[in-house]
């Protein structure tokens, strides 16, 4: 098969701005008291920083 390999078309992830990480509020205790912010993995791109453009 002489099929061209298509370039992976991706677009930068918006929530994390391509970093793959997003700041998230850390909550503890039963009352979910916010104690600060922590960097967590971006759930939109799962840490990849970019998402497939065809999705
Ligand atoms: Zn992301």
mmCIF file of the protein (N, C-alpha, C, O) and its ligand, coordinates in Angstrom:
data_MODEL
# 
_entry.id   MODEL 
# 
loop_
_entity.id 
_entity.type 
_entity.pdbx_number_of_molecules 
1 polymer     1 
2 non-polymer 1 
# 
_entity_poly.entity_id                      1 
_entity_poly.type                           'polypeptide(L)' 
_entity_poly.nstd_linkage                   no 
_entity_poly.nstd_monomer                   no 
_entity_poly.pdbx_seq_one_letter_code       
;(UNK)(UNK)(UNK)(UNK)(UNK)(UNK)(UNK)(UNK)(UNK)(UNK)(UNK)(UNK)(UNK)(UNK)(UNK)(UNK)
(UNK)(UNK)(UNK)(UNK)(UNK)(UNK)(UNK)(UNK)(UNK)(UNK)(UNK)(UNK)(UNK)(UNK)(UNK)(UNK)
(UNK)(UNK)(UNK)(UNK)(UNK)(UNK)(UNK)(UNK)(UNK)(UNK)(UNK)(UNK)(UNK)(UNK)(UNK)(UNK)
(UNK)(UNK)(UNK)(UNK)(UNK)(UNK)(UNK)
;
_entity_poly.pdbx_seq_one_letter_code_can   XXXXXXXXXXXXXXXXXXXXXXXXXXXXXXXXXXXXXXXXXXXXXXXXXXXXXXX 
_entity_poly.pdbx_strand_id                 A 
# 
loop_
_entity_poly_seq.entity_id 
_entity_poly_seq.num 
_entity_poly_seq.mon_id 
_entity_poly_seq.hetero 
1 1  UNK n 
1 2  UNK n 
1 3  UNK n 
1 4  UNK n 
1 5  UNK n 
1 6  UNK n 
1 7  UNK n 
1 8  UNK n 
1 9  UNK n 
1 10 UNK n 
1 11 UNK n 
1 12 UNK n 
1 13 UNK n 
1 14 UNK n 
1 15 UNK n 
1 16 UNK n 
1 17 UNK n 
1 18 UNK n 
1 19 UNK n 
1 20 UNK n 
1 21 UNK n 
1 22 UNK n 
1 23 UNK n 
1 24 UNK n 
1 25 UNK n 
1 26 UNK n 
1 27 UNK n 
1 28 UNK n 
1 29 UNK n 
1 30 UNK n 
1 31 UNK n 
1 32 UNK n 
1 33 UNK n 
1 34 UNK n 
1 35 UNK n 
1 36 UNK n 
1 37 UNK n 
1 38 UNK n 
1 39 UNK n 
1 40 UNK n 
1 41 UNK n 
1 42 UNK n 
1 43 UNK n 
1 44 UNK n 
1 45 UNK n 
1 46 UNK n 
1 47 UNK n 
1 48 UNK n 
1 49 UNK n 
1 50 UNK n 
1 51 UNK n 
1 52 UNK n 
1 53 UNK n 
1 54 UNK n 
1 55 UNK n 
# 
loop_
_struct_asym.id 
_struct_asym.entity_id 
A 1 
B 2 
# 
loop_
_chem_comp.id 
_chem_comp.type 
_chem_comp.mon_nstd_flag 
UNK 'L-peptide linking' . 
ZN  non-polymer         . 
# 
_pdbx_entity_nonpoly.entity_id   2 
_pdbx_entity_nonpoly.name        ? 
_pdbx_entity_nonpoly.comp_id     ZN 
# 
_pdbx_nonpoly_scheme.asym_id         B 
_pdbx_nonpoly_scheme.entity_id       2 
_pdbx_nonpoly_scheme.mon_id          ZN 
_pdbx_nonpoly_scheme.ndb_seq_num     1 
_pdbx_nonpoly_scheme.pdb_seq_num     101 
_pdbx_nonpoly_scheme.auth_seq_num    101 
_pdbx_nonpoly_scheme.pdb_mon_id      ZN 
_pdbx_nonpoly_scheme.auth_mon_id     ZN 
_pdbx_nonpoly_scheme.pdb_strand_id   A 
_pdbx_nonpoly_scheme.pdb_ins_code    . 
# 
loop_
_atom_site.group_PDB 
_atom_site.id 
_atom_site.type_symbol 
_atom_site.label_atom_id 
_atom_site.label_alt_id 
_atom_site.label_comp_id 
_atom_site.label_asym_id 
_atom_site.label_entity_id 
_atom_site.label_seq_id 
_atom_site.pdbx_PDB_ins_code 
_atom_site.Cartn_x 
_atom_site.Cartn_y 
_atom_site.Cartn_z 
_atom_site.occupancy 
_atom_site.B_iso_or_equiv 
_atom_site.pdbx_formal_charge 
_atom_site.auth_seq_id 
_atom_site.auth_comp_id 
_atom_site.auth_asym_id 
_atom_site.auth_atom_id 
_atom_site.pdbx_PDB_model_num 
ATOM   1   N  N  . UNK A 1 1  ? 0.825   -1.206 0.000  1.00 0.00 ? 1   UNK A N  1 
ATOM   2   C  CA . UNK A 1 1  ? 0.000   0.000  0.000  1.00 0.00 ? 1   UNK A CA 1 
ATOM   3   C  C  . UNK A 1 1  ? 0.861   1.259  0.000  1.00 0.00 ? 1   UNK A C  1 
ATOM   4   O  O  . UNK A 1 1  ? 1.723   1.435  0.861  1.00 0.00 ? 1   UNK A O  1 
ATOM   5   N  N  . UNK A 1 2  ? 0.623   2.107  -0.951 1.00 0.00 ? 2   UNK A N  1 
ATOM   6   C  CA . UNK A 1 2  ? 1.376   3.349  -1.027 1.00 0.00 ? 2   UNK A CA 1 
ATOM   7   C  C  . UNK A 1 2  ? 0.589   4.468  -0.367 1.00 0.00 ? 2   UNK A C  1 
ATOM   8   O  O  . UNK A 1 2  ? 0.233   5.479  -0.973 1.00 0.00 ? 2   UNK A O  1 
ATOM   9   N  N  . UNK A 1 3  ? 0.351   4.237  0.849  1.00 0.00 ? 3   UNK A N  1 
ATOM   10  C  CA . UNK A 1 3  ? -0.449  5.235  1.542  1.00 0.00 ? 3   UNK A CA 1 
ATOM   11  C  C  . UNK A 1 3  ? 0.447   6.215  2.287  1.00 0.00 ? 3   UNK A C  1 
ATOM   12  O  O  . UNK A 1 3  ? 1.348   5.823  3.028  1.00 0.00 ? 3   UNK A O  1 
ATOM   13  N  N  . UNK A 1 4  ? 0.187   7.456  2.079  1.00 0.00 ? 4   UNK A N  1 
ATOM   14  C  CA . UNK A 1 4  ? 0.979   8.468  2.778  1.00 0.00 ? 4   UNK A CA 1 
ATOM   15  C  C  . UNK A 1 4  ? 0.641   8.458  4.263  1.00 0.00 ? 4   UNK A C  1 
ATOM   16  O  O  . UNK A 1 4  ? -0.492  8.245  4.694  1.00 0.00 ? 4   UNK A O  1 
ATOM   17  N  N  . UNK A 1 5  ? 1.672   8.694  4.983  1.00 0.00 ? 5   UNK A N  1 
ATOM   18  C  CA . UNK A 1 5  ? 1.422   8.811  6.415  1.00 0.00 ? 5   UNK A CA 1 
ATOM   19  C  C  . UNK A 1 5  ? 0.912   10.213 6.707  1.00 0.00 ? 5   UNK A C  1 
ATOM   20  O  O  . UNK A 1 5  ? 1.554   11.214 6.390  1.00 0.00 ? 5   UNK A O  1 
ATOM   21  N  N  . UNK A 1 6  ? -0.224  10.248 7.301  1.00 0.00 ? 6   UNK A N  1 
ATOM   22  C  CA . UNK A 1 6  ? -0.793  11.549 7.605  1.00 0.00 ? 6   UNK A CA 1 
ATOM   23  C  C  . UNK A 1 6  ? -0.164  12.105 8.869  1.00 0.00 ? 6   UNK A C  1 
ATOM   24  O  O  . UNK A 1 6  ? 0.060   11.397 9.851  1.00 0.00 ? 6   UNK A O  1 
ATOM   25  N  N  . UNK A 1 7  ? 0.103   13.357 8.809  1.00 0.00 ? 7   UNK A N  1 
ATOM   26  C  CA . UNK A 1 7  ? 0.654   13.995 9.999  1.00 0.00 ? 7   UNK A CA 1 
ATOM   27  C  C  . UNK A 1 7  ? -0.396  14.026 11.095 1.00 0.00 ? 7   UNK A C  1 
ATOM   28  O  O  . UNK A 1 7  ? -1.573  14.283 10.842 1.00 0.00 ? 7   UNK A O  1 
ATOM   29  N  N  . UNK A 1 8  ? 0.031   13.770 12.274 1.00 0.00 ? 8   UNK A N  1 
ATOM   30  C  CA . UNK A 1 8  ? -0.914  13.878 13.387 1.00 0.00 ? 8   UNK A CA 1 
ATOM   31  C  C  . UNK A 1 8  ? -1.310  15.324 13.596 1.00 0.00 ? 8   UNK A C  1 
ATOM   32  O  O  . UNK A 1 8  ? -0.495  16.172 13.961 1.00 0.00 ? 8   UNK A O  1 
ATOM   33  N  N  . UNK A 1 9  ? -2.550  15.575 13.361 1.00 0.00 ? 9   UNK A N  1 
ATOM   34  C  CA . UNK A 1 9  ? -3.004  16.957 13.534 1.00 0.00 ? 9   UNK A CA 1 
ATOM   35  C  C  . UNK A 1 9  ? -3.488  17.161 14.949 1.00 0.00 ? 9   UNK A C  1 
ATOM   36  O  O  . UNK A 1 9  ? -4.470  16.563 15.391 1.00 0.00 ? 9   UNK A O  1 
ATOM   37  N  N  . UNK A 1 10 ? -2.799  17.989 15.620 1.00 0.00 ? 10  UNK A N  1 
ATOM   38  C  CA . UNK A 1 10 ? -3.186  18.264 16.991 1.00 0.00 ? 10  UNK A CA 1 
ATOM   39  C  C  . UNK A 1 10 ? -3.369  19.749 17.185 1.00 0.00 ? 10  UNK A C  1 
ATOM   40  O  O  . UNK A 1 10 ? -2.828  20.566 16.439 1.00 0.00 ? 10  UNK A O  1 
ATOM   41  N  N  . UNK A 1 11 ? -4.118  20.074 18.169 1.00 0.00 ? 11  UNK A N  1 
ATOM   42  C  CA . UNK A 1 11 ? -4.322  21.465 18.515 1.00 0.00 ? 11  UNK A CA 1 
ATOM   43  C  C  . UNK A 1 11 ? -3.978  21.643 19.983 1.00 0.00 ? 11  UNK A C  1 
ATOM   44  O  O  . UNK A 1 11 ? -4.277  20.776 20.804 1.00 0.00 ? 11  UNK A O  1 
ATOM   45  N  N  . UNK A 1 12 ? -3.360  22.747 20.311 1.00 0.00 ? 12  UNK A N  1 
ATOM   46  C  CA . UNK A 1 12 ? -2.992  22.962 21.713 1.00 0.00 ? 12  UNK A CA 1 
ATOM   47  C  C  . UNK A 1 12 ? -4.208  22.911 22.625 1.00 0.00 ? 12  UNK A C  1 
ATOM   48  O  O  . UNK A 1 12 ? -5.275  23.434 22.302 1.00 0.00 ? 12  UNK A O  1 
ATOM   49  N  N  . UNK A 1 13 ? -4.026  22.288 23.734 1.00 0.00 ? 13  UNK A N  1 
ATOM   50  C  CA . UNK A 1 13 ? -5.113  22.152 24.682 1.00 0.00 ? 13  UNK A CA 1 
ATOM   51  C  C  . UNK A 1 13 ? -5.373  23.497 25.362 1.00 0.00 ? 13  UNK A C  1 
ATOM   52  O  O  . UNK A 1 13 ? -4.445  24.167 25.817 1.00 0.00 ? 13  UNK A O  1 
ATOM   53  N  N  . UNK A 1 14 ? -6.616  23.869 25.423 1.00 0.00 ? 14  UNK A N  1 
ATOM   54  C  CA . UNK A 1 14 ? -6.934  25.180 25.970 1.00 0.00 ? 14  UNK A CA 1 
ATOM   55  C  C  . UNK A 1 14 ? -6.842  25.284 27.493 1.00 0.00 ? 14  UNK A C  1 
ATOM   56  O  O  . UNK A 1 14 ? -6.225  26.215 28.011 1.00 0.00 ? 14  UNK A O  1 
ATOM   57  N  N  . UNK A 1 15 ? -7.438  24.354 28.203 1.00 0.00 ? 15  UNK A N  1 
ATOM   58  C  CA . UNK A 1 15 ? -7.428  24.490 29.668 1.00 0.00 ? 15  UNK A CA 1 
ATOM   59  C  C  . UNK A 1 15 ? -6.032  24.567 30.251 1.00 0.00 ? 15  UNK A C  1 
ATOM   60  O  O  . UNK A 1 15 ? -5.808  25.276 31.233 1.00 0.00 ? 15  UNK A O  1 
ATOM   61  N  N  . UNK A 1 16 ? -5.094  23.849 29.662 1.00 0.00 ? 16  UNK A N  1 
ATOM   62  C  CA . UNK A 1 16 ? -3.741  23.847 30.231 1.00 0.00 ? 16  UNK A CA 1 
ATOM   63  C  C  . UNK A 1 16 ? -2.785  24.639 29.356 1.00 0.00 ? 16  UNK A C  1 
ATOM   64  O  O  . UNK A 1 16 ? -1.604  24.760 29.680 1.00 0.00 ? 16  UNK A O  1 
ATOM   65  N  N  . UNK A 1 17 ? -3.272  25.171 28.268 1.00 0.00 ? 17  UNK A N  1 
ATOM   66  C  CA . UNK A 1 17 ? -2.458  25.985 27.366 1.00 0.00 ? 17  UNK A CA 1 
ATOM   67  C  C  . UNK A 1 17 ? -1.238  25.228 26.860 1.00 0.00 ? 17  UNK A C  1 
ATOM   68  O  O  . UNK A 1 17 ? -0.165  25.799 26.663 1.00 0.00 ? 17  UNK A O  1 
ATOM   69  N  N  . UNK A 1 18 ? -1.424  23.954 26.659 1.00 0.00 ? 18  UNK A N  1 
ATOM   70  C  CA . UNK A 1 18 ? -0.359  23.165 26.065 1.00 0.00 ? 18  UNK A CA 1 
ATOM   71  C  C  . UNK A 1 18 ? 0.673   22.645 27.050 1.00 0.00 ? 18  UNK A C  1 
ATOM   72  O  O  . UNK A 1 18 ? 1.659   22.021 26.659 1.00 0.00 ? 18  UNK A O  1 
ATOM   73  N  N  . UNK A 1 19 ? 0.447   22.899 28.299 1.00 0.00 ? 19  UNK A N  1 
ATOM   74  C  CA . UNK A 1 19 ? 1.429   22.445 29.283 1.00 0.00 ? 19  UNK A CA 1 
ATOM   75  C  C  . UNK A 1 19 ? 1.116   21.052 29.802 1.00 0.00 ? 19  UNK A C  1 
ATOM   76  O  O  . UNK A 1 19 ? 2.001   20.350 30.292 1.00 0.00 ? 19  UNK A O  1 
ATOM   77  N  N  . UNK A 1 20 ? -0.127  20.660 29.695 1.00 0.00 ? 20  UNK A N  1 
ATOM   78  C  CA . UNK A 1 20 ? -0.508  19.348 30.209 1.00 0.00 ? 20  UNK A CA 1 
ATOM   79  C  C  . UNK A 1 20 ? -0.792  19.349 31.697 1.00 0.00 ? 20  UNK A C  1 
ATOM   80  O  O  . UNK A 1 20 ? -1.137  18.323 32.283 1.00 0.00 ? 20  UNK A O  1 
ATOM   81  N  N  . UNK A 1 21 ? -0.642  20.509 32.290 1.00 0.00 ? 21  UNK A N  1 
ATOM   82  C  CA . UNK A 1 21 ? -0.895  20.605 33.722 1.00 0.00 ? 21  UNK A CA 1 
ATOM   83  C  C  . UNK A 1 21 ? -1.805  21.782 33.997 1.00 0.00 ? 21  UNK A C  1 
ATOM   84  O  O  . UNK A 1 21 ? -1.724  22.820 33.339 1.00 0.00 ? 21  UNK A O  1 
ATOM   85  N  N  . UNK A 1 22 ? -2.647  21.610 34.949 1.00 0.00 ? 22  UNK A N  1 
ATOM   86  C  CA . UNK A 1 22 ? -3.545  22.688 35.323 1.00 0.00 ? 22  UNK A CA 1 
ATOM   87  C  C  . UNK A 1 22 ? -3.512  22.852 36.842 1.00 0.00 ? 22  UNK A C  1 
ATOM   88  O  O  . UNK A 1 22 ? -3.382  21.870 37.572 1.00 0.00 ? 22  UNK A O  1 
ATOM   89  N  N  . UNK A 1 23 ? -3.630  24.079 37.310 1.00 0.00 ? 23  UNK A N  1 
ATOM   90  C  CA . UNK A 1 23 ? -3.712  24.286 38.747 1.00 0.00 ? 23  UNK A CA 1 
ATOM   91  C  C  . UNK A 1 23 ? -5.071  23.853 39.260 1.00 0.00 ? 23  UNK A C  1 
ATOM   92  O  O  . UNK A 1 23 ? -6.107  24.162 38.671 1.00 0.00 ? 23  UNK A O  1 
ATOM   93  N  N  . UNK A 1 24 ? -5.046  23.157 40.332 1.00 0.00 ? 24  UNK A N  1 
ATOM   94  C  CA . UNK A 1 24 ? -6.319  22.727 40.882 1.00 0.00 ? 24  UNK A CA 1 
ATOM   95  C  C  . UNK A 1 24 ? -6.319  22.988 42.377 1.00 0.00 ? 24  UNK A C  1 
ATOM   96  O  O  . UNK A 1 24 ? -5.293  22.911 43.054 1.00 0.00 ? 24  UNK A O  1 
ATOM   97  N  N  . UNK A 1 25 ? -7.495  23.296 42.857 1.00 0.00 ? 25  UNK A N  1 
ATOM   98  C  CA . UNK A 1 25 ? -7.611  23.606 44.271 1.00 0.00 ? 25  UNK A CA 1 
ATOM   99  C  C  . UNK A 1 25 ? -7.574  22.332 45.097 1.00 0.00 ? 25  UNK A C  1 
ATOM   100 O  O  . UNK A 1 25 ? -8.264  21.356 44.803 1.00 0.00 ? 25  UNK A O  1 
ATOM   101 N  N  . UNK A 1 26 ? -6.770  22.366 46.114 1.00 0.00 ? 26  UNK A N  1 
ATOM   102 C  CA . UNK A 1 26 ? -6.669  21.213 47.001 1.00 0.00 ? 26  UNK A CA 1 
ATOM   103 C  C  . UNK A 1 26 ? -7.625  21.392 48.161 1.00 0.00 ? 26  UNK A C  1 
ATOM   104 O  O  . UNK A 1 26 ? -7.605  22.407 48.858 1.00 0.00 ? 26  UNK A O  1 
ATOM   105 N  N  . UNK A 1 27 ? -8.454  20.396 48.352 1.00 0.00 ? 27  UNK A N  1 
ATOM   106 C  CA . UNK A 1 27 ? -9.424  20.474 49.442 1.00 0.00 ? 27  UNK A CA 1 
ATOM   107 C  C  . UNK A 1 27 ? -9.205  19.290 50.379 1.00 0.00 ? 27  UNK A C  1 
ATOM   108 O  O  . UNK A 1 27 ? -8.948  18.162 49.958 1.00 0.00 ? 27  UNK A O  1 
ATOM   109 N  N  . UNK A 1 28 ? -9.314  19.592 51.635 1.00 0.00 ? 28  UNK A N  1 
ATOM   110 C  CA . UNK A 1 28 ? -9.121  18.537 52.617 1.00 0.00 ? 28  UNK A CA 1 
ATOM   111 C  C  . UNK A 1 28 ? -10.267 18.524 53.611 1.00 0.00 ? 28  UNK A C  1 
ATOM   112 O  O  . UNK A 1 28 ? -10.989 19.509 53.768 1.00 0.00 ? 28  UNK A O  1 
ATOM   113 N  N  . UNK A 1 29 ? -10.416 17.426 54.257 1.00 0.00 ? 29  UNK A N  1 
ATOM   114 C  CA . UNK A 1 29 ? -11.401 17.325 55.322 1.00 0.00 ? 29  UNK A CA 1 
ATOM   115 C  C  . UNK A 1 29 ? -12.798 17.086 54.815 1.00 0.00 ? 29  UNK A C  1 
ATOM   116 O  O  . UNK A 1 29 ? -13.062 17.096 53.613 1.00 0.00 ? 29  UNK A O  1 
ATOM   117 N  N  . UNK A 1 30 ? -13.673 16.875 55.748 1.00 0.00 ? 30  UNK A N  1 
ATOM   118 C  CA . UNK A 1 30 ? -15.046 16.580 55.371 1.00 0.00 ? 30  UNK A CA 1 
ATOM   119 C  C  . UNK A 1 30 ? -15.741 17.788 54.765 1.00 0.00 ? 30  UNK A C  1 
ATOM   120 O  O  . UNK A 1 30 ? -16.659 17.672 53.953 1.00 0.00 ? 30  UNK A O  1 
ATOM   121 N  N  . UNK A 1 31 ? -15.267 18.949 55.191 1.00 0.00 ? 31  UNK A N  1 
ATOM   122 C  CA . UNK A 1 31 ? -15.926 20.164 54.695 1.00 0.00 ? 31  UNK A CA 1 
ATOM   123 C  C  . UNK A 1 31 ? -15.244 20.684 53.449 1.00 0.00 ? 31  UNK A C  1 
ATOM   124 O  O  . UNK A 1 31 ? -15.584 21.754 52.944 1.00 0.00 ? 31  UNK A O  1 
ATOM   125 N  N  . UNK A 1 32 ? -14.291 19.931 52.960 1.00 0.00 ? 32  UNK A N  1 
ATOM   126 C  CA . UNK A 1 32 ? -13.590 20.300 51.732 1.00 0.00 ? 32  UNK A CA 1 
ATOM   127 C  C  . UNK A 1 32 ? -13.052 21.715 51.802 1.00 0.00 ? 32  UNK A C  1 
ATOM   128 O  O  . UNK A 1 32 ? -13.315 22.561 50.947 1.00 0.00 ? 32  UNK A O  1 
ATOM   129 N  N  . UNK A 1 33 ? -12.309 21.925 52.829 1.00 0.00 ? 33  UNK A N  1 
ATOM   130 C  CA . UNK A 1 33 ? -11.729 23.248 52.996 1.00 0.00 ? 33  UNK A CA 1 
ATOM   131 C  C  . UNK A 1 33 ? -10.556 23.411 52.033 1.00 0.00 ? 33  UNK A C  1 
ATOM   132 O  O  . UNK A 1 33 ? -9.623  22.607 52.031 1.00 0.00 ? 33  UNK A O  1 
ATOM   133 N  N  . UNK A 1 34 ? -10.615 24.444 51.228 1.00 0.00 ? 34  UNK A N  1 
ATOM   134 C  CA . UNK A 1 34 ? -9.497  24.669 50.301 1.00 0.00 ? 34  UNK A CA 1 
ATOM   135 C  C  . UNK A 1 34 ? -8.258  25.113 51.045 1.00 0.00 ? 34  UNK A C  1 
ATOM   136 O  O  . UNK A 1 34 ? -8.301  26.058 51.832 1.00 0.00 ? 34  UNK A O  1 
ATOM   137 N  N  . UNK A 1 35 ? -7.170  24.439 50.798 1.00 0.00 ? 35  UNK A N  1 
ATOM   138 C  CA . UNK A 1 35 ? -5.937  24.741 51.516 1.00 0.00 ? 35  UNK A CA 1 
ATOM   139 C  C  . UNK A 1 35 ? -4.858  25.263 50.578 1.00 0.00 ? 35  UNK A C  1 
ATOM   140 O  O  . UNK A 1 35 ? -3.744  25.566 51.006 1.00 0.00 ? 35  UNK A O  1 
ATOM   141 N  N  . UNK A 1 36 ? -5.188  25.363 49.327 1.00 0.00 ? 36  UNK A N  1 
ATOM   142 C  CA . UNK A 1 36 ? -4.184  25.877 48.411 1.00 0.00 ? 36  UNK A CA 1 
ATOM   143 C  C  . UNK A 1 36 ? -4.369  25.276 47.043 1.00 0.00 ? 36  UNK A C  1 
ATOM   144 O  O  . UNK A 1 36 ? -5.360  24.604 46.756 1.00 0.00 ? 36  UNK A O  1 
ATOM   145 N  N  . UNK A 1 37 ? -3.393  25.535 46.214 1.00 0.00 ? 37  UNK A N  1 
ATOM   146 C  CA . UNK A 1 37 ? -3.487  25.021 44.864 1.00 0.00 ? 37  UNK A CA 1 
ATOM   147 C  C  . UNK A 1 37 ? -2.313  24.121 44.558 1.00 0.00 ? 37  UNK A C  1 
ATOM   148 O  O  . UNK A 1 37 ? -1.214  24.266 45.094 1.00 0.00 ? 37  UNK A O  1 
ATOM   149 N  N  . UNK A 1 38 ? -2.587  23.207 43.693 1.00 0.00 ? 38  UNK A N  1 
ATOM   150 C  CA . UNK A 1 38 ? -1.587  22.216 43.342 1.00 0.00 ? 38  UNK A CA 1 
ATOM   151 C  C  . UNK A 1 38 ? -1.673  22.004 41.839 1.00 0.00 ? 38  UNK A C  1 
ATOM   152 O  O  . UNK A 1 38 ? -2.733  22.156 41.232 1.00 0.00 ? 38  UNK A O  1 
ATOM   153 N  N  . UNK A 1 39 ? -0.575  21.662 41.273 1.00 0.00 ? 39  UNK A N  1 
ATOM   154 C  CA . UNK A 1 39 ? -0.584  21.399 39.842 1.00 0.00 ? 39  UNK A CA 1 
ATOM   155 C  C  . UNK A 1 39 ? -0.990  19.958 39.605 1.00 0.00 ? 39  UNK A C  1 
ATOM   156 O  O  . UNK A 1 39 ? -0.410  19.028 40.164 1.00 0.00 ? 39  UNK A O  1 
ATOM   157 N  N  . UNK A 1 40 ? -1.988  19.797 38.775 1.00 0.00 ? 40  UNK A N  1 
ATOM   158 C  CA . UNK A 1 40 ? -2.443  18.446 38.485 1.00 0.00 ? 40  UNK A CA 1 
ATOM   159 C  C  . UNK A 1 40 ? -2.470  18.217 36.987 1.00 0.00 ? 40  UNK A C  1 
ATOM   160 O  O  . UNK A 1 40 ? -2.340  19.142 36.185 1.00 0.00 ? 40  UNK A O  1 
ATOM   161 N  N  . UNK A 1 41 ? -2.638  16.994 36.650 1.00 0.00 ? 41  UNK A N  1 
ATOM   162 C  CA . UNK A 1 41 ? -2.670  16.643 35.236 1.00 0.00 ? 41  UNK A CA 1 
ATOM   163 C  C  . UNK A 1 41 ? -3.953  17.174 34.617 1.00 0.00 ? 41  UNK A C  1 
ATOM   164 O  O  . UNK A 1 41 ? -5.019  17.155 35.234 1.00 0.00 ? 41  UNK A O  1 
ATOM   165 N  N  . UNK A 1 42 ? -3.825  17.641 33.400 1.00 0.00 ? 42  UNK A N  1 
ATOM   166 C  CA . UNK A 1 42 ? -4.988  18.185 32.708 1.00 0.00 ? 42  UNK A CA 1 
ATOM   167 C  C  . UNK A 1 42 ? -5.859  17.028 32.213 1.00 0.00 ? 42  UNK A C  1 
ATOM   168 O  O  . UNK A 1 42 ? -5.399  16.128 31.511 1.00 0.00 ? 42  UNK A O  1 
ATOM   169 N  N  . UNK A 1 43 ? -7.102  17.087 32.598 1.00 0.00 ? 43  UNK A N  1 
ATOM   170 C  CA . UNK A 1 43 ? -7.998  15.996 32.224 1.00 0.00 ? 43  UNK A CA 1 
ATOM   171 C  C  . UNK A 1 43 ? -8.509  16.142 30.800 1.00 0.00 ? 43  UNK A C  1 
ATOM   172 O  O  . UNK A 1 43 ? -9.093  15.214 30.239 1.00 0.00 ? 43  UNK A O  1 
ATOM   173 N  N  . UNK A 1 44 ? -8.288  17.290 30.234 1.00 0.00 ? 44  UNK A N  1 
ATOM   174 C  CA . UNK A 1 44 ? -8.764  17.497 28.867 1.00 0.00 ? 44  UNK A CA 1 
ATOM   175 C  C  . UNK A 1 44 ? -7.851  16.820 27.854 1.00 0.00 ? 44  UNK A C  1 
ATOM   176 O  O  . UNK A 1 44 ? -8.308  16.272 26.851 1.00 0.00 ? 44  UNK A O  1 
ATOM   177 N  N  . UNK A 1 45 ? -6.569  16.868 28.131 1.00 0.00 ? 45  UNK A N  1 
ATOM   178 C  CA . UNK A 1 45 ? -5.606  16.266 27.205 1.00 0.00 ? 45  UNK A CA 1 
ATOM   179 C  C  . UNK A 1 45 ? -4.842  15.146 27.882 1.00 0.00 ? 45  UNK A C  1 
ATOM   180 O  O  . UNK A 1 45 ? -3.985  14.512 27.266 1.00 0.00 ? 45  UNK A O  1 
ATOM   181 N  N  . UNK A 1 46 ? -5.147  14.901 29.136 1.00 0.00 ? 46  UNK A N  1 
ATOM   182 C  CA . UNK A 1 46 ? -4.479  13.860 29.915 1.00 0.00 ? 46  UNK A CA 1 
ATOM   183 C  C  . UNK A 1 46 ? -2.974  14.076 29.979 1.00 0.00 ? 46  UNK A C  1 
ATOM   184 O  O  . UNK A 1 46 ? -2.189  13.128 29.947 1.00 0.00 ? 46  UNK A O  1 
ATOM   185 N  N  . UNK A 1 47 ? -2.600  15.315 30.067 1.00 0.00 ? 47  UNK A N  1 
ATOM   186 C  CA . UNK A 1 47 ? -1.191  15.620 30.260 1.00 0.00 ? 47  UNK A CA 1 
ATOM   187 C  C  . UNK A 1 47 ? -0.402  15.739 28.981 1.00 0.00 ? 47  UNK A C  1 
ATOM   188 O  O  . UNK A 1 47 ? 0.800   16.001 29.012 1.00 0.00 ? 47  UNK A O  1 
ATOM   189 N  N  . UNK A 1 48 ? -1.060  15.552 27.861 1.00 0.00 ? 48  UNK A N  1 
ATOM   190 C  CA . UNK A 1 48 ? -0.327  15.591 26.600 1.00 0.00 ? 48  UNK A CA 1 
ATOM   191 C  C  . UNK A 1 48 ? -0.071  17.038 26.151 1.00 0.00 ? 48  UNK A C  1 
ATOM   192 O  O  . UNK A 1 48 ? 0.883   17.312 25.424 1.00 0.00 ? 48  UNK A O  1 
ATOM   193 N  N  . UNK A 1 49 ? -0.917  17.933 26.585 1.00 0.00 ? 49  UNK A N  1 
ATOM   194 C  CA . UNK A 1 49 ? -0.742  19.329 26.207 1.00 0.00 ? 49  UNK A CA 1 
ATOM   195 C  C  . UNK A 1 49 ? -1.369  19.658 24.872 1.00 0.00 ? 49  UNK A C  1 
ATOM   196 O  O  . UNK A 1 49 ? -1.430  20.820 24.471 1.00 0.00 ? 49  UNK A O  1 
ATOM   197 N  N  . UNK A 1 50 ? -1.824  18.656 24.202 1.00 0.00 ? 50  UNK A N  1 
ATOM   198 C  CA . UNK A 1 50 ? -2.467  18.889 22.918 1.00 0.00 ? 50  UNK A CA 1 
ATOM   199 C  C  . UNK A 1 50 ? -3.513  17.812 22.689 1.00 0.00 ? 50  UNK A C  1 
ATOM   200 O  O  . UNK A 1 50 ? -3.437  16.714 23.241 1.00 0.00 ? 50  UNK A O  1 
ATOM   201 N  N  . UNK A 1 51 ? -4.462  18.144 21.885 1.00 0.00 ? 51  UNK A N  1 
ATOM   202 C  CA . UNK A 1 51 ? -5.524  17.189 21.620 1.00 0.00 ? 51  UNK A CA 1 
ATOM   203 C  C  . UNK A 1 51 ? -5.648  16.988 20.118 1.00 0.00 ? 51  UNK A C  1 
ATOM   204 O  O  . UNK A 1 51 ? -5.388  17.914 19.350 1.00 0.00 ? 51  UNK A O  1 
ATOM   205 N  N  . UNK A 1 52 ? -6.033  15.813 19.692 1.00 0.00 ? 52  UNK A N  1 
ATOM   206 C  CA . UNK A 1 52 ? -6.211  15.559 18.257 1.00 0.00 ? 52  UNK A CA 1 
ATOM   207 C  C  . UNK A 1 52 ? -7.213  16.531 17.658 1.00 0.00 ? 52  UNK A C  1 
ATOM   208 O  O  . UNK A 1 52 ? -8.272  16.793 18.229 1.00 0.00 ? 52  UNK A O  1 
ATOM   209 N  N  . UNK A 1 53 ? -6.858  17.052 16.509 1.00 0.00 ? 53  UNK A N  1 
ATOM   210 C  CA . UNK A 1 53 ? -7.695  18.075 15.908 1.00 0.00 ? 53  UNK A CA 1 
ATOM   211 C  C  . UNK A 1 53 ? -8.975  17.494 15.329 1.00 0.00 ? 53  UNK A C  1 
ATOM   212 O  O  . UNK A 1 53 ? -9.965  18.202 15.145 1.00 0.00 ? 53  UNK A O  1 
ATOM   213 N  N  . UNK A 1 54 ? -8.946  16.228 15.049 1.00 0.00 ? 54  UNK A N  1 
ATOM   214 C  CA . UNK A 1 54 ? -10.120 15.634 14.422 1.00 0.00 ? 54  UNK A CA 1 
ATOM   215 C  C  . UNK A 1 54 ? -11.115 15.100 15.451 1.00 0.00 ? 54  UNK A C  1 
ATOM   216 O  O  . UNK A 1 54 ? -12.049 14.368 15.124 1.00 0.00 ? 54  UNK A O  1 
ATOM   217 N  N  . UNK A 1 55 ? -10.886 15.489 16.694 1.00 0.00 ? 55  UNK A N  1 
ATOM   218 C  CA . UNK A 1 55 ? -11.826 15.067 17.723 1.00 0.00 ? 55  UNK A CA 1 
ATOM   219 C  C  . UNK A 1 55 ? -12.539 16.260 18.309 1.00 0.00 ? 55  UNK A C  1 
ATOM   220 O  O  . UNK A 1 55 ? -13.376 16.104 19.197 1.00 0.00 ? 55  UNK A O  1 
HETATM 221 ZN ZN . ZN  B 2 .  ? -4.693  20.000 28.606 1.00 0.00 ? 101 ZN  A ZN 1 
# 
